[in-house]
Amino acid sequence: MKFLLTSAGIKNPSIHNALLDLLGKPIAKASALCIPTAIYPFPGGPSMAYRFISGTTASPMCELGWKSLGVLELTALPSIQEEVWMATVRETDALLVFGGDVLYLCRWMRESGLANLLPSLRETVYVGISAGSMVTAPVFGETYDDPNTPFVIEKGLGLVDFALLPHLDHDDHPESSAAKVARMAAEVPAPTYGIDDETAVKVANGVVEVISEGHWQLFTPSQGIA
């Protein structure tokens, strides 16, 4: 499987070109399935899911001009025959995984059976936004408003060998200031990329490449900021 892990979608020409390179074809000739599941636990989640699907969010993804676009709702998959939905996934060029609650997304990635299928999809491009990117890590950290559990570390899907913290230094995400991301990354037992909304991490054939028109930092468990 190939990965384009973003903070906020296909935000600039560099990230767009990285997507084209991973697809190996124009977007207009590629099929995609979008996965909105992670957004449902948030207030207004259903309307945000619709905006993602209809291409009206601030995170460009579904509106890029795909040859075909479908919706893969993870919470529905356990009630559907596996051979039906798995065939559709295997035939799809790209999976577009929206952001939201990474714990909820990780749960449904597993319960739906998609997590078990993903490693076998050698040519499929996994395109993540925020939590959709974070969940691919061996472990991930997530911030919460509860002062008793401000930062929770959980086991991820292990599709890549690093962790990711999105929205670095974004005005609307005070929890993601560079100083706070550094402190959070120090608690994650894996190399961690802190990326802003103009940055993505591309993985193909085991090679990791940072694509950026903004700024990012790599934190390692033993070395701090790299």
N, C-alpha and C positions, 0 to 999 in steps of 0.2 A: 504494500500500500504506500501511496505517496501522500505527503501532508503539506498543507499551507495553513499555518496556525496564526491567525490574526487577532488583533485586539478589537478591531471595529470594522471588519470587512475589507473589501477591495477599495481602499481609500485613495490610491494614487497610481500613476502609471507603472512604477516599479513593481508594486504588488500585482497589478493587472498582468504585467508581462511574465511574472513568475507563475501565475495561474496558467497562462497560455503555454508556457514551457512544460509544466507538469501534465497538462491535458494532451499535449502533442497535436492539437488541432484548434481551429477557431472555436470560440464559445458558441457561435451560431450553428456549429455542427456537433455540439456536445449535449448530452442529456444530463439532467441533475434531479436529485431528490432533496427537498429541504426538510429539516428536522427542527420543528419549533418547540419541542417538549420542555426544554429547560426553563422557558419563560413563564410557565403556568403558575408557579408558586408566588410570583410577584403580584402586587396590587395592579389590576388592569391587565393581567397576563393574557387573557383571551384576545383583547383588542390589540395588544402588542404582537401576538402571534399572527393575527390577520395582517397587520402592517408589514411584518417580515415577509409573509407569503406573497403579499401584493406588491412588495418592493417599494414601500413608502417609509422605511425607517432611515435613520442616519447612518446605517451600516450597509453599504451597497453589497448585494449578493444575488438575490433572486431576480433583480431587474436588469441583469447584465446582458440579456438577449440570448438565453439558452434555446437550443433547438426544441427541447421539451423540458417541462418542469413539473414534478409531482410532489406530493406531501407524504412523508413517511412519519406517521405518528406512533411513537414508541409505545405509548400506553395501550394502543389498540392491538399491537402485534401478538400478544399472548392468546388472543381470541381468534386469530387467523391461522389457517394451515401454513406451516412453515414453508412448504414448497412453493406456495403462492407468492408470499412477500420476498422470500429469499431469491427467487428467480428474478424478480424485478430489481432488487438491489444489485445482483451480479451483473445485470445488463446495463447498469447506469454508470456513466463516466465520472460523476462527482456527487459527493454527499455534502450538503451545505448545512452545518450544524450551528444553530443559533445559540446565543448566550442566555444567561439567566442564573438559575441556582445550580451550581455544579454538583452538589450532593444529590439533588433530585435527578439530574441528568445521568449521573453515574449509576444510580439505582436502576433507572429504566433502561439504560444501555445494557445492563446485565439481565434484568428480568425479562426484557423483550427477546433476548437471544442475539441481538445485533453484535454485542461485544465479542461473542464467540465466533461470529462470521467474519468480522473485520480483518483479522490477520490473513485470511485466505484471499482477500481481494487485492491481488498484486498490482493491477493496473488502475485501480480506482483512486481518485484524488479526494482526500478528506480535507474539506475546507472548514475551519472552525472560526467562530467569533467568540471572543471572551471565554465564558464558561465552556463553550463548545471546543475551544482549544485546550483549556486547562485540564479537561477530563482525560486527555490522551496520555498524561504523565504517569509515571509509576506511583507517585504520590503527589497530592496537590494541597495547597493551603487556601482557605477561603475566609474572608472577614465577615463578621456579623455585628449587628447593632448591640447585641446583648453584652454588657460589660463583663459578665462572668465567663463568656466564651468569645472573646473578640477575634481570635484566629484559630481555626480548626484545621487540623491536618488529617487527611484521610487517604486511603489507598485508591489510586486511580486505575485506569485500564492498562497501563504499561505498554501502550502502543509505540511510544518513543521513550528515550532514556533520560529525559530531562523534564523539569517542571517549568511552568510559565505563569507569570503574574502580569495581567494586562492593565491598560489605561494608566501607564506610568506618567505621573505629574499632570494628570487631567484635572481641570478645574472642578468638574462635576464628580470627581472621585477622590475626595481628600484622603481616603484610606490608602491611596496608591501613590502618595508622594514618594520621592526617591528615598528619603530617610526611612519612611515606614516600610517600603518594599524591601530595603536592605535588612531591616530587623526581622521582617517576616521570612525572607529568604534564608536567613541564618538558622531558622527552625526546620527548614525543609531538607531532608537528607538526600538531596540530589542537586546537580547543577540547575540553576534557576535563571531563566531569562526574564528580566523586567522589560516590557516593551510598551511603547506609546502607541497611539492610534494610527500612526503613519508607518508602522513597522510590522513585519510578519517574520515567522521562522519557517523556512522551507526545508523539507526533508525528502530526499530522493535517493534510493539505493544506499541508504545508510549514511548519506552525506548531509550534514546540517549546515544551512546557510542562512544568515540573517539578511533580510531584504528591508531596507529602511530609507525613507526620506525624512525621518524624524530622529528620535534618539532612543537608545536602549542600553541596558547594562546586563552583564553576565555575572552572577554570583555563584561561588562554589562553596560547598560546606566547610572546607578547610582554609580557603584563601580569602573569603569575603568578596570584595568587588574586584572584578577582572576588567 
